């Protein structure tokens, strides 16, 4: 049977196996960045106390975010809060759920993905992860961070030019995965570090 033969060929090729394992790792990593962007920012926004592990759940966070979901699931509740505040729309939510489903397939059915000739890690979804991270982070920067600092005049900021730490991280990963890695971006980041300019933190929404 051709499909069985192709599956064995796929699994027994060291280069293909390595590539598939790297693809799976990249996808799961990017998904975690997106999930953190969805959950952490509302939680941090309503936080009134912090520990060494980050922000702690405040009563306001529980009332305004977690209570939106009957099961108090932080991810589901945060999605609902983002949609309620028009950060994302119905299409964005459906896209995220599809990405999440594929992430779970990778995490729980990895042996099938790396041995079955008819199944592969859908790396093209990384572009959608990148879009969602950028959309969410830009909203937070434009509507929250710029309004709570005095160093930058919000009227001078061009939203389409904003790149958060998460966005840069995802862009580099997507570039590596798709072969479109930007050497210029890497050199710029290196130059910034050498000059003493602090690059954006990965978990931050702004620089």
Secondary structure, DSSP 4 states (H G I P E B T S, - for coil): -HHHHHHHHHHH-HHHHHHHHHHHHHHHHHHHHHHHHHHHHHHHHT---EETTEE---HHHHHHTGGGSTT--HHHHHHHHHHHTTSS-HHHHHHHHHHHHHHHHHHHSHHHHHH-TT----TTHHHHHHHHHHHHHHHHIIIIIGGG-SSS-GGG--GGG---HHHHHHHHHHHHHHT---HHHHHHHHHHHHTTPPPPPTT-S--
